[in-house]
Amino acid sequence: MKYKFFLLLLTLMPLSFFGCADPDSDDPFGSGSATEIRFENVTANHQKPSKVQFIFSLRDRSGHAVLIPQSEFTGNVNIIIKEDGKAIDYTESHGFVHTAESFGMDVVLVLDYSASMAQNSGIDTMLMGVDLILNGLAESHRVAILEFHDNNPSDNYSVLQEFTSNKEQARMAVENFTDVYNGFSTCWDAVYSGLELFPDEDVASTYRALVFLSDGFDNSSTHVPDDIIYLAKNLGVNILNIGVGENIAPINEQDLIRIADQTGGRYYRANNLGELQGRFADIVDDLGGNYKISYITPKDKTFHVDIWLEYDDKRTEQPISQQVNGAALVDSDRLGIISFNQPLRHDDKADLFIFCEHMPRSITEFRFMLGLSGTIELDGPIQLIPTASGGLFSDGWSEVEIDNDGYFVTSGPEISFGDFGNLFKISLKGLPEGTATIPMTFDNSIYSNGVLFYGGDPSELNTSGNWETTITID
């Protein structure tokens, strides 16, 4: 599969090896370290060029998310990476760990507007939990919202909001929906339809989650839990669900638990509506407690990798441990890989985030052009995404300006080789109705030694080696 909160979502800093541990020992952190944290939901996320990469969450012994604040990355976190039992050469390749703000996250919320939820202000409580999640998602993260209710089985759920990074738009879509119904219950069909909102193509830089709450009661769905599990696995979606009520039937609760367990998600129990807000807060923590670790490997054959992490005198009980096919990953590390979020319009406006999946060596400047035409124009200056907000730009980078040739330019201190994260936020306005297309060119002539940026498709490189692509906004 190809993946922090203002109050609860973490900010990022690159995490590299801090040499207080012995990487070549059998017990690299020493017997004095307590094994009180563990990796969970580890997903291999490897990609070219030569990048070994995993997405994971951290848990303590009680199963709670381990949230590491930014200040701890400067000296209180250690990481060991071994290939075939031997530590990697940290002078040539650094390990980077970033929190969820630095990589894409798509979240679908499936909301229960049934008559039973309407009792005792249940819907109001649910909406306060939705607000927690929306406030917690990073600016570049996207959310979609679907509701289900008790009505005719052929018409008992609807999409309130397609995927958008505009959290206020999503919030208004929920606030403007007030209907409550009586009749049939088709929870499983609603969840299945929520999964269908995810694009078919799994994106390496994006973590996917679906959140829903239910009493587990369903009397008329055409889909069953096994259908949900199958589709979620195919789409790479982690399902987090809340079981609500004191009287959840055991068999139905087991379905909720099984869906979460088999999709890499998590099950939360709220015995009553008074506990529901706390369960939503747990989900906010768990979404923010996702991390991605990566490093560049020189190996071009199959090898075994082991990764340990130590934080605050606690270490992971077991390493991330996996066989890796280096031959499938090998490529020139001089090729910088760029991707875009799928920009979604809000009226005539849209926000575009440019993400770097691999940073080549010696990058101290960027130069690119946007083919804005007709009524389309920038809605404010192009913004650099700083390290404190999930980006790659440290202090010292200049604001984006336009040169005499109409290119956008910025420069600053060298960005760490092999790192990944957000680069730019581009806000647009004046979009025409229907589909808008914007040509974009990355100038690679400013780099030497074969370094260039592109989207992974060599056919998009022109005869001068510059990357020409088109941004599509629906």
Secondary structure as a PSIPRED ss2 file (coil, helix, strand):
# PSIPRED VFORMAT (PSIPRED V4.0)

   1 M C   1.000  0.000  0.000
   2 K C   1.000  0.000  0.000
   3 Y C   1.000  0.000  0.000
   4 K C   1.000  0.000  0.000
   5 F C   1.000  0.000  0.000
   6 F C   1.000  0.000  0.000
   7 L C   1.000  0.000  0.000
   8 L C   1.000  0.000  0.000
   9 L C   1.000  0.000  0.000
  10 L C   1.000  0.000  0.000
  11 T C   1.000  0.000  0.000
  12 L C   1.000  0.000  0.000
  13 M C   1.000  0.000  0.000
  14 P C   1.000  0.000  0.000
  15 L C   1.000  0.000  0.000
  16 S C   1.000  0.000  0.000
  17 F C   1.000  0.000  0.000
  18 F C   1.000  0.000  0.000
  19 G C   1.000  0.000  0.000
  20 C C   1.000  0.000  0.000
  21 A C   1.000  0.000  0.000
  22 D C   1.000  0.000  0.000
  23 P C   1.000  0.000  0.000
  24 D C   1.000  0.000  0.000
  25 S C   1.000  0.000  0.000
  26 D C   1.000  0.000  0.000
  27 D C   1.000  0.000  0.000
  28 P C   1.000  0.000  0.000
  29 F C   1.000  0.000  0.000
  30 G C   1.000  0.000  0.000
  31 S C   1.000  0.000  0.000
  32 G C   1.000  0.000  0.000
  33 S C   1.000  0.000  0.000
  34 A E   0.000  0.000  1.000
  35 T E   0.000  0.000  1.000
  36 E E   0.000  0.000  1.000
  37 I E   0.000  0.000  1.000
  38 R E   0.000  0.000  1.000
  39 F E   0.000  0.000  1.000
  40 E E   0.000  0.000  1.000
  41 N E   0.000  0.000  1.000
  42 V E   0.000  0.000  1.000
  43 T E   0.000  0.000  1.000
  44 A E   0.000  0.000  1.000
  45 N C   1.000  0.000  0.000
  46 H C   1.000  0.000  0.000
  47 Q E   0.000  0.000  1.000
  48 K C   1.000  0.000  0.000
  49 P C   1.000  0.000  0.000
  50 S C   1.000  0.000  0.000
  51 K E   0.000  0.000  1.000
  52 V E   0.000  0.000  1.000
  53 Q E   0.000  0.000  1.000
  54 F E   0.000  0.000  1.000
  55 I E   0.000  0.000  1.000
  56 F E   0.000  0.000  1.000
  57 S E   0.000  0.000  1.000
  58 L E   0.000  0.000  1.000
  59 R E   0.000  0.000  1.000
  60 D E   0.000  0.000  1.000
  61 R C   1.000  0.000  0.000
  62 S C   1.000  0.000  0.000
  63 G C   1.000  0.000  0.000
  64 H C   1.000  0.000  0.000
  65 A E   0.000  0.000  1.000
  66 V C   1.000  0.000  0.000
  67 L C   1.000  0.000  0.000
  68 I C   1.000  0.000  0.000
  69 P C   1.000  0.000  0.000
  70 Q H   0.000  1.000  0.000
  71 S H   0.000  1.000  0.000
  72 E H   0.000  1.000  0.000
  73 F H   0.000  1.000  0.000
  74 T H   0.000  1.000  0.000
  75 G C   1.000  0.000  0.000
  76 N C   1.000  0.000  0.000
  77 V E   0.000  0.000  1.000
  78 N E   0.000  0.000  1.000
  79 I E   0.000  0.000  1.000
  80 I E   0.000  0.000  1.000
  81 I E   0.000  0.000  1.000
  82 K E   0.000  0.000  1.000
  83 E E   0.000  0.000  1.000
  84 D C   1.000  0.000  0.000
  85 G C   1.000  0.000  0.000
  86 K E   0.000  0.000  1.000
  87 A E   0.000  0.000  1.000
  88 I C   1.000  0.000  0.000
  89 D C   1.000  0.000  0.000
  90 Y C   1.000  0.000  0.000
  91 T C   1.000  0.000  0.000
  92 E C   1.000  0.000  0.000
  93 S C   1.000  0.000  0.000
  94 H C   1.000  0.000  0.000
  95 G C   1.000  0.000  0.000
  96 F E   0.000  0.000  1.000
  97 V E   0.000  0.000  1.000
  98 H E   0.000  0.000  1.000
  99 T E   0.000  0.000  1.000
 100 A H   0.000  1.000  0.000
 101 E H   0.000  1.000  0.000
 102 S H   0.000  1.000  0.000
 103 F C   1.000  0.000  0.000
 104 G E   0.000  0.000  1.000
 105 M E   0.000  0.000  1.000
 106 D E   0.000  0.000  1.000
 107 V E   0.000  0.000  1.000
 108 V E   0.000  0.000  1.000
 109 L E   0.000  0.000  1.000
 110 V E   0.000  0.000  1.000
 111 L E   0.000  0.000  1.000
 112 D E   0.000  0.000  1.000
 113 Y C   1.000  0.000  0.000
 114 S E   0.000  0.000  1.000
 115 A H   0.000  1.000  0.000
 116 S H   0.000  1.000  0.000
 117 M H   0.000  1.000  0.000
 118 A H   0.000  1.000  0.000
 119 Q H   0.000  1.000  0.000
 120 N H   0.000  1.000  0.000
 121 S H   0.000  1.000  0.000
 122 G H   0.000  1.000  0.000
 123 I H   0.000  1.000  0.000
 124 D H   0.000  1.000  0.000
 125 T H   0.000  1.000  0.000
 126 M H   0.000  1.000  0.000
 127 L H   0.000  1.000  0.000
 128 M H   0.000  1.000  0.000
 129 G H   0.000  1.000  0.000
 130 V H   0.000  1.000  0.000
 131 D H   0.000  1.000  0.000
 132 L H   0.000  1.000  0.000
 133 I H   0.000  1.000  0.000
 134 L H   0.000  1.000  0.000
 135 N H   0.000  1.000  0.000
 136 G H   0.000  1.000  0.000
 137 L C   1.000  0.000  0.000
 138 A C   1.000  0.000  0.000
 139 E C   1.000  0.000  0.000
 140 S C   1.000  0.000  0.000
 141 H C   1.000  0.000  0.000
 142 R E   0.000  0.000  1.000
 143 V E   0.000  0.000  1.000
 144 A E   0.000  0.000  1.000
 145 I E   0.000  0.000  1.000
 146 L E   0.000  0.000  1.000
 147 E E   0.000  0.000  1.000
 148 F E   0.000  0.000  1.000
 149 H C   1.000  0.000  0.000
 150 D C   1.000  0.000  0.000
 151 N E   0.000  0.000  1.000
 152 N C   1.000  0.000  0.000
 153 P C   1.000  0.000  0.000
 154 S C   1.000  0.000  0.000
 155 D C   1.000  0.000  0.000
 156 N C   1.000  0.000  0.000
 157 Y E   0.000  0.000  1.000
 158 S E   0.000  0.000  1.000
 159 V E   0.000  0.000  1.000
 160 L E   0.000  0.000  1.000
 161 Q E   0.000  0.000  1.000
 162 E E   0.000  0.000  1.000
 163 F E   0.000  0.000  1.000
 164 T E   0.000  0.000  1.000
 165 S C   1.000  0.000  0.000
 166 N C   1.000  0.000  0.000
 167 K H   0.000  1.000  0.000
 168 E H   0.000  1.000  0.000
 169 Q H   0.000  1.000  0.000
 170 A H   0.000  1.000  0.000
 171 R H   0.000  1.000  0.000
 172 M H   0.000  1.000  0.000
 173 A H   0.000  1.000  0.000
 174 V H   0.000  1.000  0.000
 175 E H   0.000  1.000  0.000
 176 N C   1.000  0.000  0.000
 177 F C   1.000  0.000  0.000
 178 T C   1.000  0.000  0.000
 179 D C   1.000  0.000  0.000
 180 V C   1.000  0.000  0.000
 181 Y E   0.000  0.000  1.000
 182 N C   1.000  0.000  0.000
 183 G C   1.000  0.000  0.000
 184 F E   0.000  0.000  1.000
 185 S C   1.000  0.000  0.000
 186 T C   1.000  0.000  0.000
 187 C H   0.000  1.000  0.000
 188 W H   0.000  1.000  0.000
 189 D H   0.000  1.000  0.000
 190 A H   0.000  1.000  0.000
 191 V H   0.000  1.000  0.000
 192 Y H   0.000  1.000  0.000
 193 S H   0.000  1.000  0.000
 194 G H   0.000  1.000  0.000
 195 L H   0.000  1.000  0.000
 196 E C   1.000  0.000  0.000
 197 L C   1.000  0.000  0.000
 198 F C   1.000  0.000  0.000
 199 P C   1.000  0.000  0.000
 200 D C   1.000  0.000  0.000
 201 E C   1.000  0.000  0.000
 202 D C   1.000  0.000  0.000
 203 V C   1.000  0.000  0.000
 204 A C   1.000  0.000  0.000
 205 S C   1.000  0.000  0.000
 206 T E   0.000  0.000  1.000
 207 Y E   0.000  0.000  1.000
 208 R E   0.000  0.000  1.000
 209 A E   0.000  0.000  1.000
 210 L E   0.000  0.000  1.000
 211 V E   0.000  0.000  1.000
 212 F E   0.000  0.000  1.000
 213 L E   0.000  0.000  1.000
 214 S E   0.000  0.000  1.000
 215 D C   1.000  0.000  0.000
 216 G C   1.000  0.000  0.000
 217 F C   1.000  0.000  0.000
 218 D C   1.000  0.000  0.000
 219 N C   1.000  0.000  0.000
 220 S C   1.000  0.000  0.000
 221 S C   1.000  0.000  0.000
 222 T C   1.000  0.000  0.000
 223 H C   1.000  0.000  0.000
 224 V C   1.000  0.000  0.000
 225 P H   0.000  1.000  0.000
 226 D H   0.000  1.000  0.000
 227 D H   0.000  1.000  0.000
 228 I H   0.000  1.000  0.000
 229 I H   0.000  1.000  0.000
 230 Y H   0.000  1.000  0.000
 231 L H   0.000  1.000  0.000
 232 A H   0.000  1.000  0.000
 233 K H   0.000  1.000  0.000
 234 N H   0.000  1.000  0.000
 235 L H   0.000  1.000  0.000
 236 G C   1.000  0.000  0.000
 237 V E   0.000  0.000  1.000
 238 N E   0.000  0.000  1.000
 239 I E   0.000  0.000  1.000
 240 L E   0.000  0.000  1.000
 241 N E   0.000  0.000  1.000
 242 I E   0.000  0.000  1.000
 243 G E   0.000  0.000  1.000
 244 V E   0.000  0.000  1.000
 245 G C   1.000  0.000  0.000
 246 E C   1.000  0.000  0.000
 247 N C   1.000  0.000  0.000
 248 I C   1.000  0.000  0.000
 249 A C   1.000  0.000  0.000
 250 P H   0.000  1.000  0.000
 251 I H   0.000  1.000  0.000
 252 N H   0.000  1.000  0.000
 253 E H   0.000  1.000  0.000
 254 Q H   0.000  1.000  0.000
 255 D H   0.000  1.000  0.000
 256 L H   0.000  1.000  0.000
 257 I H   0.000  1.000  0.000
 258 R H   0.000  1.000  0.000
 259 I H   0.000  1.000  0.000
 260 A H   0.000  1.000  0.000
 261 D H   0.000  1.000  0.000
 262 Q H   0.000  1.000  0.000
 263 T C   1.000  0.000  0.000
 264 G C   1.000  0.000  0.000
 265 G C   1.000  0.000  0.000
 266 R E   0.000  0.000  1.000
 267 Y E   0.000  0.000  1.000
 268 Y E   0.000  0.000  1.000
 269 R E   0.000  0.000  1.000
 270 A E   0.000  0.000  1.000
 271 N C   1.000  0.000  0.000
 272 N C   1.000  0.000  0.000
 273 L H   0.000  1.000  0.000
 274 G H   0.000  1.000  0.000
 275 E H   0.000  1.000  0.000
 276 L H   0.000  1.000  0.000
 277 Q H   0.000  1.000  0.000
 278 G H   0.000  1.000  0.000
 279 R H   0.000  1.000  0.000
 280 F H   0.000  1.000  0.000
 281 A H   0.000  1.000  0.000
 282 D H   0.000  1.000  0.000
 283 I H   0.000  1.000  0.000
 284 V H   0.000  1.000  0.000
 285 D H   0.000  1.000  0.000
 286 D H   0.000  1.000  0.000
 287 L H   0.000  1.000  0.000
 288 G H   0.000  1.000  0.000
 289 G C   1.000  0.000  0.000
 290 N E   0.000  0.000  1.000
 291 Y E   0.000  0.000  1.000
 292 K E   0.000  0.000  1.000
 293 I E   0.000  0.000  1.000
 294 S E   0.000  0.000  1.000
 295 Y E   0.000  0.000  1.000
 296 I E   0.000  0.000  1.000
 297 T C   1.000  0.000  0.000
 298 P C   1.000  0.000  0.000
 299 K C   1.000  0.000  0.000
 300 D C   1.000  0.000  0.000
 301 K C   1.000  0.000  0.000
 302 T E   0.000  0.000  1.000
 303 F E   0.000  0.000  1.000
 304 H E   0.000  0.000  1.000
 305 V E   0.000  0.000  1.000
 306 D E   0.000  0.000  1.000
 307 I E   0.000  0.000  1.000
 308 W E   0.000  0.000  1.000
 309 L E   0.000  0.000  1.000
 310 E E   0.000  0.000  1.000
 311 Y E   0.000  0.000  1.000
 312 D C   1.000  0.000  0.000
 313 D C   1.000  0.000  0.000
 314 K E   0.000  0.000  1.000
 315 R E   0.000  0.000  1.000
 316 T E   0.000  0.000  1.000
 317 E C   1.000  0.000  0.000
 318 Q C   1.000  0.000  0.000
 319 P C   1.000  0.000  0.000
 320 I E   0.000  0.000  1.000
 321 S E   0.000  0.000  1.000
 322 Q E   0.000  0.000  1.000
 323 Q E   0.000  0.000  1.000
 324 V E   0.000  0.000  1.000
 325 N E   0.000  0.000  1.000
 326 G H   0.000  1.000  0.000
 327 A H   0.000  1.000  0.000
 328 A H   0.000  1.000  0.000
 329 L C   1.000  0.000  0.000
 330 V C   1.000  0.000  0.000
 331 D C   1.000  0.000  0.000
 332 S C   1.000  0.000  0.000
 333 D C   1.000  0.000  0.000
 334 R C   1.000  0.000  0.000
 335 L E   0.000  0.000  1.000
 336 G E   0.000  0.000  1.000
 337 I E   0.000  0.000  1.000
 338 I E   0.000  0.000  1.000
 339 S E   0.000  0.000  1.000
 340 F E   0.000  0.000  1.000
 341 N C   1.000  0.000  0.000
 342 Q C   1.000  0.000  0.000
 343 P C   1.000  0.000  0.000
 344 L C   1.000  0.000  0.000
 345 R E   0.000  0.000  1.000
 346 H E   0.000  0.000  1.000
 347 D C   1.000  0.000  0.000
 348 D C   1.000  0.000  0.000
 349 K E   0.000  0.000  1.000
 350 A E   0.000  0.000  1.000
 351 D E   0.000  0.000  1.000
 352 L E   0.000  0.000  1.000
 353 F E   0.000  0.000  1.000
 354 I E   0.000  0.000  1.000
 355 F E   0.000  0.000  1.000
 356 C E   0.000  0.000  1.000
 357 E E   0.000  0.000  1.000
 358 H E   0.000  0.000  1.000
 359 M C   1.000  0.000  0.000
 360 P C   1.000  0.000  0.000
 361 R C   1.000  0.000  0.000
 362 S C   1.000  0.000  0.000
 363 I C   1.000  0.000  0.000
 364 T C   1.000  0.000  0.000
 365 E E   0.000  0.000  1.000
 366 F E   0.000  0.000  1.000
 367 R E   0.000  0.000  1.000
 368 F E   0.000  0.000  1.000
 369 M E   0.000  0.000  1.000
 370 L E   0.000  0.000  1.000
 371 G C   1.000  0.000  0.000
 372 L C   1.000  0.000  0.000
 373 S C   1.000  0.000  0.000
 374 G C   1.000  0.000  0.000
 375 T C   1.000  0.000  0.000
 376 I C   1.000  0.000  0.000
 377 E E   0.000  0.000  1.000
 378 L E   0.000  0.000  1.000
 379 D C   1.000  0.000  0.000
 380 G C   1.000  0.000  0.000
 381 P C   1.000  0.000  0.000
 382 I C   1.000  0.000  0.000
 383 Q E   0.000  0.000  1.000
 384 L E   0.000  0.000  1.000
 385 I C   1.000  0.000  0.000
 386 P E   0.000  0.000  1.000
 387 T H   0.000  1.000  0.000
 388 A H   0.000  1.000  0.000
 389 S H   0.000  1.000  0.000
 390 G C   1.000  0.000  0.000
 391 G E   0.000  0.000  1.000
 392 L C   1.000  0.000  0.000
 393 F E   0.000  0.000  1.000
 394 S C   1.000  0.000  0.000
 395 D C   1.000  0.000  0.000
 396 G C   1.000  0.000  0.000
 397 W C   1.000  0.000  0.000
 398 S C   1.000  0.000  0.000
 399 E C   1.000  0.000  0.000
 400 V C   1.000  0.000  0.000
 401 E E   0.000  0.000  1.000
 402 I E   0.000  0.000  1.000
 403 D C   1.000  0.000  0.000
 404 N C   1.000  0.000  0.000
 405 D C   1.000  0.000  0.000
 406 G C   1.000  0.000  0.000
 407 Y C   1.000  0.000  0.000
 408 F E   0.000  0.000  1.000
 409 V E   0.000  0.000  1.000
 410 T E   0.000  0.000  1.000
 411 S E   0.000  0.000  1.000
 412 G C   1.000  0.000  0.000
 413 P C   1.000  0.000  0.000
 414 E C   1.000  0.000  0.000
 415 I C   1.000  0.000  0.000
 416 S C   1.000  0.000  0.000
 417 F C   1.000  0.000  0.000
 418 G C   1.000  0.000  0.000
 419 D C   1.000  0.000  0.000
 420 F C   1.000  0.000  0.000
 421 G E   0.000  0.000  1.000
 422 N E   0.000  0.000  1.000
 423 L E   0.000  0.000  1.000
 424 F E   0.000  0.000  1.000
 425 K E   0.000  0.000  1.000
 426 I E   0.000  0.000  1.000
 427 S E   0.000  0.000  1.000
 428 L E   0.000  0.000  1.000
 429 K E   0.000  0.000  1.000
 430 G C   1.000  0.000  0.000
 431 L C   1.000  0.000  0.000
 432 P C   1.000  0.000  0.000
 433 E C   1.000  0.000  0.000
 434 G C   1.000  0.000  0.000
 435 T C   1.000  0.000  0.000
 436 A E   0.000  0.000  1.000
 437 T E   0.000  0.000  1.000
 438 I E   0.000  0.000  1.000
 439 P E   0.000  0.000  1.000
 440 M E   0.000  0.000  1.000
 441 T E   0.000  0.000  1.000
 442 F E   0.000  0.000  1.000
 443 D C   1.000  0.000  0.000
 444 N C   1.000  0.000  0.000
 445 S C   1.000  0.000  0.000
 446 I C   1.000  0.000  0.000
 447 Y C   1.000  0.000  0.000
 448 S C   1.000  0.000  0.000
 449 N C   1.000  0.000  0.000
 450 G C   1.000  0.000  0.000
 451 V C   1.000  0.000  0.000
 452 L E   0.000  0.000  1.000
 453 F E   0.000  0.000  1.000
 454 Y E   0.000  0.000  1.000
 455 G C   1.000  0.000  0.000
 456 G C   1.000  0.000  0.000
 457 D C   1.000  0.000  0.000
 458 P H   0.000  1.000  0.000
 459 S H   0.000  1.000  0.000
 460 E H   0.000  1.000  0.000
 461 L E   0.000  0.000  1.000
 462 N C   1.000  0.000  0.000
 463 T C   1.000  0.000  0.000
 464 S C   1.000  0.000  0.000
 465 G C   1.000  0.000  0.000
 466 N C   1.000  0.000  0.000
 467 W E   0.000  0.000  1.000
 468 E E   0.000  0.000  1.000
 469 T E   0.000  0.000  1.000
 470 T E   0.000  0.000  1.000
 471 I E   0.000  0.000  1.000
 472 T E   0.000  0.000  1.000
 473 I E   0.000  0.000  1.000
 474 D C   1.000  0.000  0.000
